[in-house]
Amino acid sequence: MARAGRRLVEFAVVAVVAAAGLAVPTAARAEPPAGSVTAVFSDICGFVVGEFTNSDSIAAQVRYSRNGMPLASYGGFVGGGMSATLYQVAAAGDVVRFEWDIEGGTTESLEHEHVTPAGCAEPDLSVALVDDCGLEFTVSITNTGSAPVDVVLFTPTRMVSPLTVPVGTVRVTGPGVEGSGASVARFRPGGTDLNEDLAEVATATRAPGCGLPWPAEPKAFFTPTCDRVDIVFFAVGMKGRFIIYRNGMVALDTTVGSDIREWTVPVARGDVITLEKPPLATYVHAPPAGCPAPPASASARGRAGAPAPPRIDTLPAAPPVRPAPGPPAPPIGTTSEPATPSSSAPPPPLPAAAGAGGGGGVNLAWWVLAAIVGTAALLALAGGWRRRRRPVWAVAYTRVAAAIGLKDVGRPPSLSVRWTLHADPGTQTLREGASP
């Protein structure tokens, strides 16, 4: 991927230099004399192969074109006194041109028309952009040949290798700015190196003035669907670790490198997505029209203005709470009424003390003591429960409100929250402390 990124930078630099080459003077360099570079061409399935030899001591830089269209991203070198095998993608009838500078400020070139070898099922590729000049553009790769083929696709946000293009068309969409484009290449036979072994199919660049200009500072775009949000982030001047939060919890831990990045984060209605802390950008999820309606309880919560609770996707759902069994139902055909004490019925006898007779006073004392101890225990438990409140989230609004909305997230450790609202509009103070 590092090499792929370097190839993308080289692709951009070559395009800029090619556009400004006439305006920027370049230092003179030595070139091989006329006639010192020769080549022998042959055809293999999908490629023209040139066996070059340079009899001079000065290296020659070879440029390519196909059917009159320059292939600006890739070139080849033939060292002084050395040989080199150079490949170019071709289909039946394509004319491939190899050109290099020579002494005296002129050029030499050789051309070869590709003939498909017998028995070869050969692809024939073309590249175009489908573009409405918005945030994104689409790379369209069409294969009109007789066999599918694997290619490498470079865009500002991705390097796709391999991307299989069947007989037909493949389209890949991604973000870009004004001047962005795409490059499609093939590995030469047996090649695997993204810097050394690629042969260009074609490049395509957005039309002048088409697309957003590169922003002057970091900028984010959020595109929602029913259950996720797609994020495009321009990491202007930013390199290194980058964290995306959902409702204050880490949703994605990734990196940026002064580039364009794409992410997708699953969300529910009301979820708050924050890029970095302090936030560079914040998004609150509102599903587009036509998405399924949330459950009734969630709708009521949304109407009340409370934020959706944090979701931890990796935790299993809590088991349902089942009520304790009550007394058995009366038989069918009978009625049941609460018993009322009768004034004529004798009171139930107190249990006798073990091993002693006439100990009713002792028995009564034990019962009173047990009641006092039980009551004290219940009060202690109740007080402990009140002291160990579950945590709440406090939402402070930007204007004076009758009440501050609270949301119980239901997990220890507990938190206690105090707040003070001042009388003057737009001012409030929020204090938060943790109980043991």
C-alpha positions as CSV (number, residue, x, y, z in Angstrom):
1,M,0.0,0.0,0.0
2,A,2.9,2.4,0.7
3,R,4.1,1.8,-2.9
4,A,0.6,2.2,-4.2
5,G,0.4,5.5,-2.4
6,R,3.7,6.6,-3.8
7,R,2.4,5.6,-7.3
8,L,-0.6,7.8,-6.8
9,V,1.6,10.8,-5.8
10,E,3.7,10.1,-8.9
11,F,0.6,10.0,-11.0
12,A,-0.5,13.4,-9.7
13,V,3.0,15.0,-10.0
14,V,3.4,13.7,-13.6
15,A,0.0,15.3,-14.5
16,V,0.9,18.6,-13.0
17,V,4.4,18.7,-14.6
18,A,3.0,17.7,-17.9
19,A,0.5,20.5,-17.8
20,A,3.1,23.1,-16.7
21,G,6.0,21.8,-18.7
22,L,5.9,24.6,-21.3
23,A,5.9,27.3,-18.6
24,V,8.7,25.9,-16.3
25,P,12.2,25.9,-17.8
26,T,14.1,22.6,-17.1
27,A,17.8,22.1,-16.8
28,A,19.5,20.7,-19.9
29,R,20.5,17.1,-19.7
30,A,22.6,14.9,-21.9
31,E,20.8,12.6,-24.3
32,P,22.0,9.6,-26.3
33,P,22.9,10.4,-30.0
34,A,20.6,9.5,-32.8
35,G,20.6,5.8,-33.8
36,S,22.0,4.5,-30.5
37,V,18.7,3.1,-29.2
38,T,17.2,0.2,-31.2
39,A,14.3,-2.2,-30.5
40,V,12.8,-5.5,-31.7
41,F,9.0,-5.9,-31.2
42,S,6.9,-9.0,-30.7
43,D,3.2,-9.6,-29.8
44,I,1.9,-11.7,-26.9
45,C,-1.7,-12.0,-25.7
46,G,-2.8,-8.5,-24.7
47,F,0.7,-6.9,-24.9
48,V,3.3,-5.5,-27.2
49,V,6.9,-6.4,-26.1
50,G,9.8,-4.2,-27.0
51,E,13.4,-5.5,-26.6
52,F,15.4,-2.3,-26.4
53,T,19.2,-1.9,-26.6
54,N,21.2,1.3,-25.9
55,S,24.7,1.3,-27.4
56,D,25.5,4.7,-25.9
57,S,26.8,5.4,-22.4
58,I,23.9,7.8,-21.6
59,A,20.5,6.4,-20.5
60,A,17.4,7.0,-22.6
61,Q,14.0,7.7,-21.0
62,V,11.2,6.1,-23.2
63,R,7.7,7.5,-23.3
64,Y,4.6,5.7,-24.6
65,S,1.5,6.4,-26.5
66,R,-1.3,4.2,-27.9
67,N,-3.3,5.2,-31.0
68,G,-2.0,8.8,-30.7
69,M,-3.0,9.1,-27.0
70,P,0.0,9.7,-24.6
71,L,0.3,7.4,-21.6
72,A,1.6,9.9,-19.1
73,S,1.8,7.9,-15.9
74,Y,4.3,5.2,-16.8
75,G,7.5,5.1,-18.8
76,G,10.7,3.1,-19.1
77,F,14.5,3.6,-19.0
78,V,17.2,2.0,-21.1
79,G,20.5,2.4,-19.3
80,G,23.6,3.4,-21.1
81,G,25.2,0.3,-22.6
82,M,22.3,-1.8,-21.4
83,S,19.2,-3.6,-22.6
84,A,15.6,-3.5,-21.3
85,T,12.3,-5.3,-22.0
86,L,9.4,-2.8,-22.1
87,Y,5.7,-3.8,-22.2
88,Q,2.6,-2.0,-23.3
89,V,-1.0,-3.1,-23.2
90,A,-2.5,-3.6,-26.6
91,A,-5.5,-5.1,-28.4
92,A,-5.8,-6.1,-32.1
93,G,-5.0,-3.1,-34.3
94,D,-3.6,-0.9,-31.6
95,V,-0.5,1.1,-32.7
96,V,1.9,1.6,-29.8
97,R,4.6,4.3,-30.1
98,F,7.9,4.4,-28.1
99,E,9.7,7.8,-28.1
100,W,12.8,9.2,-26.5
101,D,14.9,12.4,-26.7
102,I,18.3,12.5,-28.4
103,E,21.1,14.9,-28.8
104,G,20.3,18.2,-30.5
105,G,16.8,18.7,-28.8
106,T,14.9,16.3,-31.1
107,T,13.3,12.9,-30.6
108,E,13.4,9.5,-32.1
109,S,10.5,7.0,-32.1
110,L,9.5,3.5,-33.1
111,E,6.0,2.2,-33.7
112,H,4.4,-1.2,-33.7
113,E,0.9,-2.4,-34.6
114,H,-0.4,-5.1,-32.4
115,V,-1.5,-8.4,-34.0
116,T,-3.4,-10.8,-31.7
117,P,-1.6,-14.2,-31.5
118,A,-3.4,-17.3,-32.7
119,G,-5.6,-18.9,-30.0
120,C,-5.5,-15.8,-27.8
121,A,-8.7,-14.7,-26.0
122,E,-7.7,-11.0,-25.6
123,P,-9.3,-8.2,-23.6
124,D,-9.8,-4.8,-25.1
125,L,-10.1,-2.1,-22.4
126,S,-11.2,1.6,-22.3
127,V,-11.6,4.0,-19.4
128,A,-14.0,6.9,-18.9
129,L,-15.5,9.0,-16.1
130,V,-19.1,9.4,-15.3
131,D,-19.3,12.7,-13.4
132,D,-21.9,15.2,-12.2
133,C,-19.1,17.4,-10.8
134,G,-20.1,16.8,-7.2
135,L,-18.3,15.3,-4.3
136,E,-17.9,11.9,-6.1
137,F,-17.2,10.6,-9.6
138,T,-17.4,7.2,-11.2
139,V,-14.7,5.4,-13.1
140,S,-16.2,3.3,-15.9
141,I,-14.0,0.5,-17.3
142,T,-15.3,-1.2,-20.4
143,N,-14.0,-4.5,-21.9
144,T,-15.1,-5.1,-25.5
145,G,-12.6,-8.0,-26.0
146,S,-13.2,-11.7,-25.8
147,A,-11.8,-12.5,-22.3
148,P,-12.1,-11.1,-18.7
149,V,-9.0,-9.4,-17.3
150,D,-7.6,-8.3,-13.9
151,V,-6.6,-4.6,-13.6
152,V,-5.2,-2.3,-10.9
153,L,-7.3,0.9,-10.3
154,F,-5.8,4.0,-8.7
155,T,-8.1,6.8,-7.5
156,P,-7.6,9.5,-4.9
157,T,-9.0,7.2,-2.1
158,R,-8.2,3.7,-3.1
159,M,-6.0,1.3,-4.9
160,V,-7.9,-1.8,-6.0
161,S,-5.9,-4.8,-7.0
162,P,-7.0,-7.0,-8.6
163,L,-10.2,-5.7,-10.0
164,T,-11.7,-8.2,-12.5
165,V,-13.3,-6.6,-15.5
166,P,-15.5,-9.2,-17.4
167,V,-16.6,-8.7,-20.9
168,G,-18.8,-5.7,-20.3
169,T,-18.5,-2.7,-18.0
170,V,-17.4,-2.3,-14.3
171,R,-18.0,1.0,-12.5
172,V,-16.3,2.2,-9.3
173,T,-17.4,5.3,-7.5
174,G,-15.4,7.4,-5.0
175,P,-14.8,10.9,-3.8
176,G,-12.5,13.4,-5.4
177,V,-11.9,17.1,-5.9
178,E,-11.4,19.3,-8.9
179,G,-8.5,17.9,-10.9
180,S,-8.9,14.3,-9.5
181,G,-8.8,11.4,-11.9
182,A,-8.2,7.7,-12.2
183,S,-5.5,5.4,-13.7
184,V,-6.0,1.8,-14.8
185,A,-3.1,-0.5,-15.4
186,R,-2.2,-4.2,-15.9
187,F,0.6,-6.2,-14.5
188,R,3.0,-7.3,-17.2
189,P,3.3,-11.2,-17.5
190,G,4.8,-12.5,-14.2
191,G,4.9,-9.0,-12.6
192,T,3.9,-8.2,-9.1
193,D,5.7,-4.9,-8.3
194,L,3.3,-1.8,-8.3
195,N,6.2,0.5,-9.2
196,E,8.1,-1.6,-11.8
197,D,5.7,-4.1,-13.3
198,L,2.7,-2.1,-14.4
199,A,1.7,-1.3,-18.0
200,E,-0.9,1.5,-18.3
201,V,-4.3,0.9,-19.9
202,A,-5.6,4.5,-19.7
203,T,-6.1,7.5,-17.5
204,A,-9.0,9.8,-17.1
205,T,-9.2,13.2,-15.3
206,R,-12.2,15.4,-14.3
207,A,-12.8,18.3,-16.6
208,P,-11.4,21.7,-15.6
209,G,-13.6,23.3,-13.0
210,C,-15.5,20.1,-12.3
211,G,-15.7,19.1,-8.6
212,L,-15.1,20.8,-5.3
213,P,-11.8,22.6,-4.8
214,W,-9.4,21.1,-2.4
215,P,-10.4,22.6,1.0
216,A,-8.1,24.9,2.9
217,E,-8.7,23.0,6.2
218,P,-10.0,19.6,7.3
219,K,-13.6,19.1,6.1
220,A,-16.1,16.3,6.5
221,F,-19.2,15.3,4.5
222,F,-21.9,12.9,5.9
223,T,-24.3,10.9,3.7
224,P,-26.9,9.0,5.7
225,T,-28.8,5.9,4.9
226,C,-31.4,4.1,7.1
227,D,-28.9,2.3,9.4
228,R,-25.5,3.8,8.6
229,V,-23.7,7.0,7.7
230,D,-21.0,7.3,5.0
231,I,-18.3,9.8,5.8
232,V,-15.9,11.5,3.4
233,F,-13.1,13.3,5.2
234,F,-10.5,15.7,3.7
235,A,-7.5,15.3,6.1
236,V,-5.9,18.6,5.2
237,G,-2.5,18.8,7.0
238,M,-3.4,15.8,9.2
239,K,-1.3,12.7,9.6
240,G,-1.4,9.8,12.1
241,R,-4.1,8.3,14.4
242,F,-7.7,9.4,13.9
243,I,-10.7,8.3,16.0
244,I,-14.4,8.4,15.2
245,Y,-16.8,8.3,18.2
246,R,-20.4,7.2,18.3
247,N,-22.3,8.6,21.4
248,G,-18.9,9.3,23.1
249,M,-17.6,5.7,22.5
250,V,-14.9,4.7,20.0
251,A,-16.6,3.5,16.8
252,L,-13.5,3.4,14.6
253,D,-9.8,3.8,15.3
254,T,-7.9,4.5,12.1
255,T,-5.2,6.7,10.5
256,V,-5.1,9.6,8.0
257,G,-2.3,11.0,5.9
258,S,-3.2,14.5,4.4
259,D,-5.5,12.6,2.0
260,I,-9.2,11.8,1.3
261,R,-10.6,9.1,3.5
262,E,-13.9,7.2,3.4
263,W,-15.6,5.4,6.3
264,T,-19.0,3.8,7.1
265,V,-20.3,3.8,10.6
266,P,-23.5,1.9,11.6
267,V,-26.0,4.1,13.4
268,A,-29.5,4.3,14.9
269,R,-31.8,7.3,15.0
270,G,-30.4,10.0,17.2
271,D,-26.9,8.6,17.4
272,V,-24.2,11.3,17.6
273,I,-21.1,10.8,15.4
274,T,-18.1,12.9,16.4
275,L,-14.8,13.1,14.5
276,E,-11.9,13.4,17.0
277,K,-11.9,15.2,20.4
278,P,-12.2,18.1,20.5
279,P,-14.6,17.5,17.6
280,L,-13.6,18.5,14.2
281,A,-17.1,17.7,12.9
282,T,-20.3,16.3,14.5
283,Y,-23.3,14.6,13.0
284,V,-26.7,13.5,14.5
285,H,-28.3,10.7,12.6
286,A,-31.7,11.4,11.1
287,P,-32.7,8.6,8.7
288,P,-33.8,9.7,5.2
289,A,-37.4,9.7,4.2
290,G,-38.7,6.2,3.4
291,C,-36.7,4.4,6.1
292,P,-38.7,2.1,8.4
293,A,-40.2,3.9,11.4
294,P,-38.6,3.2,14.8
295,P,-40.5,1.3,17.5
296,A,-43.1,3.2,19.4
297,S,-41.0,3.5,22.6
298,A,-38.1,4.9,20.5
299,S,-40.5,7.3,18.8
300,A,-41.7,8.5,22.2
301,R,-38.2,8.9,23.4
302,G,-37.3,11.0,20.4
303,R,-40.3,13.2,20.9
304,A,-39.2,13.8,24.5
305,G,-35.9,15.2,23.1
306,A,-33.6,12.7,24.9
307,P,-30.7,11.4,22.9
308,A,-30.5,7.8,22.0
309,P,-28.6,5.7,24.5
310,P,-25.1,4.5,23.5
311,R,-25.1,1.2,21.7
312,I,-22.4,-1.4,22.2
313,D,-22.7,-3.8,19.3
314,T,-20.6,-6.5,20.8
315,L,-22.5,-7.0,24.0
316,P,-25.4,-9.6,24.0
317,A,-28.9,-8.4,24.8
318,A,-29.8,-8.7,28.5
319,P,-32.2,-11.6,29.3
320,P,-35.8,-10.6,30.0
321,V,-36.8,-10.0,33.6
322,R,-39.5,-12.5,34.7
323,P,-41.9,-11.7,37.5
324,A,-41.8,-13.8,40.6
325,P,-44.7,-16.4,40.7
326,G,-47.7,-15.3,42.7
327,P,-50.4,-17.3,44.5
328,P,-52.2,-19.9,42.5
329,A,-55.3,-18.8,40.6
330,P,-58.7,-19.9,42.0
331,P,-60.4,-22.8,40.3
332,I,-62.6,-21.9,37.3
333,G,-66.2,-21.1,38.4
334,T,-65.3,-19.7,41.8
335,T,-64.7,-16.2,43.0
336,S,-62.0,-15.0,45.2
337,E,-62.2,-12.1,47.6
338,P,-59.7,-10.8,50.1
339,A,-60.2,-12.2,53.6
340,T,-61.3,-9.7,56.3
341,P,-60.5,-10.4,59.9
342,S,-63.6,-11.3,62.0
343,S,-64.1,-9.6,65.4
344,S,-65.3,-12.8,66.8
345,A,-62.4,-14.9,65.6
346,P,-59.7,-15.5,68.3
347,P,-56.2,-14.1,67.5
348,P,-53.7,-16.6,66.4
349,P,-51.6,-18.1,69.2
350,L,-48.0,-17.0,69.6
351,P,-45.4,-19.8,69.1
352,A,-44.2,-21.3,72.4
353,A,-40.6,-20.9,73.5
354,A,-38.7,-24.1,73.2
355,G,-38.0,-26.1,76.4
356,A,-39.9,-23.8,78.8
357,G,-43.4,-23.3,79.9
358,G,-45.2,-20.0,80.6
359,G,-42.6,-18.0,78.5
360,G,-45.0,-15.8,76.6
361,G,-43.3,-12.6,77.6
362,V,-39.9,-13.9,76.3
363,N,-41.5,-15.0,73.0
364,L,-43.0,-11.6,72.5
365,A,-39.7,-9.9,73.2
366,W,-37.9,-12.0,70.6
367,W,-40.6,-11.2,68.0
368,V,-40.3,-7.5,68.7
369,L,-36.5,-7.7,68.5
370,A,-36.7,-9.5,65.2
371,A,-39.1,-6.9,63.8
372,I,-36.8,-4.1,64.8
373,V,-33.7,-5.8,63.3
374,G,-35.6,-6.5,60.0
375,T,-36.9,-3.0,59.8
376,A,-33.4,-1.6,60.3
377,A,-32.0,-3.9,57.7
378,L,-34.6,-2.8,55.1
379,L,-33.9,0.9,55.9
380,A,-30.2,0.3,55.5
381,L,-30.7,-1.4,52.1
382,A,-33.0,1.3,51.0
383,G,-30.6,4.0,52.0
384,G,-27.7,2.2,50.2
385,W,-29.8,1.9,47.1
386,R,-30.5,5.6,47.1
387,R,-26.9,6.4,47.6
388,R,-25.8,4.1,44.8
389,R,-27.7,5.7,42.0
390,R,-27.0,4.5,38.5
391,P,-25.2,7.0,36.2
392,V,-27.1,9.6,34.3
393,W,-26.2,11.9,31.4
394,A,-27.0,15.5,31.7
395,V,-27.8,17.5,28.6
396,A,-27.1,21.3,28.9
397,Y,-29.0,23.4,26.4
398,T,-27.8,26.7,24.9
399,R,-30.7,28.5,26.4
400,V,-32.5,28.6,29.8
401,A,-34.8,25.6,30.0
402,A,-37.4,24.6,32.6
403,A,-35.6,21.3,33.1
404,I,-32.5,19.6,32.0
405,G,-33.0,16.4,30.1
406,L,-31.5,13.3,31.8
407,K,-30.8,9.9,30.3
408,D,-30.1,6.9,32.6
409,V,-27.4,4.7,30.8
410,G,-27.8,1.9,33.5
411,R,-24.2,0.9,34.1
412,P,-21.9,1.2,37.2
413,P,-20.0,3.0,38.5
414,S,-22.7,5.4,39.6
415,L,-22.5,9.2,39.0
416,S,-24.3,12.0,40.7
417,V,-25.1,15.2,38.8
418,R,-25.9,18.7,40.0
419,W,-26.7,21.7,37.9
420,T,-27.4,25.4,38.3
421,L,-29.3,27.6,35.9
422,H,-28.5,31.3,36.0
423,A,-31.2,33.9,35.3
424,D,-29.6,35.6,32.3
425,P,-30.5,34.0,29.0
426,G,-28.0,31.5,27.5
427,T,-26.0,31.0,30.7
428,Q,-25.9,27.9,32.8
429,T,-23.4,26.0,34.8
430,L,-23.1,22.2,34.9
431,R,-21.3,20.4,37.7
432,E,-20.7,16.7,37.9
433,G,-19.3,14.5,40.6
434,A,-18.8,10.8,41.1
435,S,-20.1,8.9,44.2
436,P,-18.0,6.1,45.6
